[in-house]
Amino acid sequence: MILAKVELKQPVVEEIKENIKDAKSVVLVDYRGLTVEQDTRLRKMLREEGVFYKVYKNTMVRFAVDGTEFDPLKADLEEPTAVVISKTDATAPARLIAKFAKEAPKLEMKSGVVEGTYYDKDGIKAIAAVPSRDELISKFLGSIQSPIANFARVIKQIAEAKEA
């Protein structure tokens, strides 16, 4: 009978292991208090951003993260917990959850592991404030482009002044 229970749980543990394999970040979330409508909107928003969100039994998550870089998360697997995973954008789970929590304050981040580093509740909130990689690149390119555009404008004005 015990063997049968283990056999039933093993596929779930393997699914979690597969989802966290190569993940840039994993964030644990307390979703209690969300309405069905809010939960549906949250799942849709995360899916559109390429972020995985699922509720697993804490025991299954403990088995799956054991011995991995996500092992420190085991300490925060109390109460109902959802797992939010991104394999592409390290800050996406925290950033998107924080954004959604503005309209659904009951949604709270517990902790997370981002690029191999464990962050507690306060740390993961700080990670949520970091802009996405694309936003950072566009800001950087904008800051580079501005002086070049100004220089070109000055050169053009000098050339026009010499012609006149």
N, C-alpha and C positions, 0 to 999 in steps of 0.2 A: 504494500500500500504506500509506504514512504517512497519507494522507487518510482511509483506511478506519479506521485506529486512532483518529484524532481524532473521526471521526463516531461511533464506538462510545463514546468517553469523554464526549462532549458531553452526552448525556442524564443521566449520573451527576453531572456538574458542575452542570447545571441543577437537578437534584433537590436537591443540597446548597444551592445558592443559594436555592431556594424555601424550604427548611427553616430557613435562618438569617435569611431576610427577616422583619423585624418581631420577631426573637427578643429577649427581655429578657436572656438569657444563653446562652453556649455554653461548655461545660467539656470539656477534653480529658482522657481517662482511659486509663491503662495497665491493660488487662484481662488481661494474660498471667498464667497460673497459676490462673485461675478454672476450676472444674470446669464441665461442661455443666449440671449441676443448679443450681449457683450462678448461672451466667449466665442460665439460664431464669428463676429467681426474681427476679434483678435486673431483667430486662427486664419481667417482669410487674408488679413493684412500681412501676417508673418509668411504665409505660403507665397504671396505675391512677391515678397522680398527674398525668397529662396531660403527661408529660415524654418527649421523643423520644430514642431511643438507637439508634445504628447504627455499625457499623464500615465505614469507607471507606478506600480507598487514600489514603495521605498526599498523593500528587501531585494527586489529585482535589480534596481539601480545600484544598490550596494554591491551585489555580486558582480555586476557588469563593470563597475569602475575600479574594483579591487585590483591593486597592483598597477594601475595606469596613472597617467599624469593628472587624472581627474579624481584620484583617490581622496584628496582632502574634502571633497564635497560630501563624503559619507557623514561627516559631523552635522551637516545641516539637513539631513534627510529625516526630519520630524514633521508630523502633521501631513496633510495632503500636499503633494508637491508635483508641479509640472516641470518638465525638462525642455529647455529651449536651446537648440543647437544650430550653429552655422559652420559650414565647411569652407566658406569663401570670405566673409567679412567678419573679422574678429570682434568688432564692436557692435555689430548689428543686433544680436539678441538683447543686450542691455539697453541699447539706444531705443529700439522699437518698443520694448516693454515699458521703459520710462515714459516714452511718448504716449502710449496707450493708457498708462496709469493716470495721466492727467484727466482723462474723462472717466476712468474707472479706478478711483482711489483705493479700493479694496485689493487691487492687484499689487503685490509687493515682491520685489526681488529679495531672495534670501542670501545668495552668494553665487560665485561663479569662478570658472577657470578660463582665463583668456591668454592664449598663446603660451600655455604651460605654467602660468602664474595664478595662484589662488588669491581671490579677493573676497573679503567678507562683505556684509550688507553695505557698509559705507563705501568700501572700495569699488564695488560693482556699480554703485550710483555714480561715482566719479568717472568710471569707464563710460557710462551712458552719456556723459556730457561731451565725450570726444566725437568730433564729426567723422563721418564716413571717409574712407580712403578717397573716393571720388570728389567729395566736397573739399578735402584738403588739397588735392591736386589742382582743382579748379581755382581755389584761392591762391595757391602758389603761382599758377600760370598767370592769373590776373595781376598779381603783384609784380611779376617779371614783365608783363606786357605793358603796363602803365608807363614805366620810364622810357621804354623803347618808343612808344607812341608819342610821348612828349618830346623826345629827342628828334623824331622824324618831323614833328610839327615845327620845331624851332628851325631845323635845317631848311624846311620848305619856306618859312617866313624870311630867312636870310636870303635864299635864292630869289624870292619874289622882290625883296627890297633891292637887290643888286640889279635886277632887270629894270626896275622903275627908275 
